[in-house]
């Protein structure tokens, strides 16, 4: 089991870069400290982009940001600030800036009858929200996402540059998702076939692998990215797994530094 990084730890609540001052009726000054920057593009009120800066006590500041992508309303799951809380805390302490993008398009998703159109709506929403918030870093971001939002991420990377992509506990494939959560996709979504020009990988929690085993998912049913990795190696390979969220964050950092080169 991987250990948990203990040096230079910073909580999300302390990863801030500004304070606001409020004067009460008694004249005392109360300082409010937001846990993160919230960059709400003008005229847009649904999708949100929050920024967690690196800790001011980190040994270095990494120029390549992490982009945590969620679509909490669509997936009925927590937004990045909660879903990746231990990861964000860990990476802030290691000098990384985190962009927390939670997509909620203004368009009525229930009116969309084609899954490809649904993915296109999410992709455009991601691009526009980042653009409106003036979040165009000098280096393409490292994109991390989990669960069904992995479909949005794979749509996004089909046409946008990245430094790296990591899918955490994604659907094994699009058809699996339709069977397990049919409410998410209106019809069949073709499997992705993009050729990545940057490092990509899939990682699994031990809890999810145990769940798949109980459901009788065959051992050979793996994500396309995992299958291509084995083909490139011309041998069967162990899957990337983590026993805890903290361990997952630490192991991801090792991958970023060792293979991605950030």
Secondary structure as UniProt FT lines:
FT   TURN            7..8
FT   HELIX           12..14
FT   STRAND          20..23
FT   TURN            25..26
FT   STRAND          29..32
FT   STRAND          37..39
FT   TURN            42..43
FT   STRAND          48..52
FT   TURN            56..57
FT   STRAND          66..70
FT   HELIX           72..75
FT   HELIX           80..83
FT   HELIX           85..93
FT   TURN            94..95
FT   STRAND          98..102
FT   HELIX           109..111
FT   HELIX           115..132
FT   TURN            133..134
FT   STRAND          142..146
FT   TURN            147..148
FT   HELIX           149..157
FT   TURN            158..159
FT   STRAND          164..168
FT   HELIX           174..180
FT   TURN            182..183
FT   STRAND          199..205
FT   HELIX           206..215
FT   TURN            219..220
FT   HELIX           224..233
FT   STRAND          240..242
FT   HELIX           245..255
FT   HELIX           256..260
//
